[in-house]
Amino acid sequence: MKVTVIKGKNVKDNSSLIYSFIMLVFGFILLFNAEQFITTLFIIFGALILVSGIFRFYQYIKQKKELNIEDSNALLSGVCGCAVGLLTIFLSSILNNALQIITGLWLFMIGLNKIKQAILFQEEQTFLIQNILGAIIFITLGIYSIFAKNVLFMIVGIFLIITAVVDILQFYKK
């Protein structure tokens, strides 16, 4: 039996280029306007919950009319879905601020934990310097996140931009 291997042409997948550009756009949005982006995500999330609640409420009314069945679970989930959806939409900026403060506190606590580790393992000089530097960075980022902008989303934006640029360069390098 003879096996013939046919090599295909070097076909470029344009979808990877499209995804890279989308990633690049999201990276810039997160880097320069993370607060508005996250608030918009909360609004979209709230709208989805609201639509789900309305649908469950509609199902309750339909079952009660057509089948004469009173499903209190459908009524309760519909009303709760509508309430949670509306609250998420109307409180989206407050939820964004809460997320920003929680992220900042989390980074701050990591910094304090690194200081604790540095004190516990102070006999190892390189470990001490690394932990103190790491602690200073995390505490600074935490304070910045609490009082200025959510630095975590900015970092994610930077990584998305770097990854997208590398992907685009690799696409054209092939």
N, C-alpha and C positions, 0 to 999 in steps of 0.2 A: 504494500500500500504506500502510495506516495502522498506526502502532505505538502501542500504549497501554502506558504505564508504570504499574504498580500498586505503590504503596509498601506495604511490609509493616508490620505493627505493630512497635512497639519491644519486641522479645522479649528478655528477659534470660536469659542462659545461666547456669543455676544451678551448672553444673560449675565455672565459673571461681571462684565463691564458695567452693565446697567445696575446691578446690585452694588458694585463699588461706588458708582456715582450717588446712588441713594444713601449709602453709608456715609459718604463724604458730606452730603447735605445734612443728614441727621447729626453728624459730628459737629458741623459748624453751628447748627441750631442749639445743640447742647452746650457748646462752648460759649456762645455769645448770648443766648436767650433761653437758658435752661428753665428759669422760673416760669415763663409764659408757656413753654412746651409742657412742663409737668402739670401746670394748671389746666391746660387744654386736655391733657390725658385724663385728668380727674373728671373734667366735664364730659368727655366721651364715655368714660367708665360709668358715670352717673346716669347718662342718657341710656346706656345699654341696660342698666339695672331698672330704670324707669320703664323702658319698653317691655322688659320681661315682666315687671309687676303689672303693667296694663294688660298684657297678654293673659297672665294668670287670672286677673280680675274678670276679663272677658270670658275666659273658660268657665269661671264660676257662674256668671250670669247665664251663659249658654246652657250649661248643665241644669241649672235651676229651672229655666224656661222650658227646654225641650224634654228633659228626662225627669223633671221634678225631683232632682237629687240635690241636696244641699251639702256641698263639700266645704266644710269649714276650713280645711287646710288650704284649699285653693283661694278662698277669700282672704285668709290670714296672710298667705305668702304674697298675694296680689297687693294688699294694702301695705304690707311691710316693704315690698319691693318698690312700690311707688314712693313711699316715705323715704327710704334709704336713697333711692335714686335722686329725688328732689334735694335732699340734704347734701348729697355729694356734689350735685351741680352748684347749689347756692353757696356751699362752704368750700368750694374748690381752692380758693386762694388761701383760706385758713388751713386746709389740709396740706397744701404745698408748704406753707410756713412751718407747720408742725413737722412735716417730713424733713425740712431743712434743719430744724432745731434738733430733731432726733439724730440725724446724720452727724451734726456737729458734736453733740454729746457723746455719740458712739466713738468718733475719732478722738475726742478729748480723753475718754476713758481708756482707749488703747494707749495713748501717750502716758497717762498715769500708770498704767500697768507696766509699761516699758521702764519707767522710773523705778517702780517697785522691783522689777527684775534686775535692774542695774545695781540697786542697793543690796539685793540678796546675793548676787554673784560679783561683787566688787573686786575679788581677788584676781579675776581674769581681766587684764587691762584692755585688750581689744574688744572684748564683749561689753565692757563698761562704756567705752567710747561709742560703739555702735548703738547701744541701747539709749544712751543719753541723746545722741543725734537723732535717732528715730523718734524718741519721746518728744523732743523739741519740734520736729516736723509735724507729728501727729497732733500735738497740742495746738500748734499754730494753725494747722488746717481746720481743726475742730472749732477754734475761736472764730476763724474767718467764716466758716460755714454757718455758725450761729448768728453772727452779726452782719455779714455782708451777703455772700452768695453761697449756694450749695456747691461746694468745691468737688464733691464726689461726682456729680453729673458733668461738671466741667472736665474732670479727669477722664470720664468715660468718653466725652466728646473728643478729647485729644487722642485717645486710643483709636476711636473710630476713624478720625482723620488720617492718622498714621497708617492704619491698616488699609484704608481705601486707597491712599496714594501708592503704597507698596503694591497692592493688587492691580491698580491701573498701570503702573510701570511694568509689572510682570506681564500684563496682557499685551502691551505693545512691544515687549522684549521678545516675545515668541515669534 
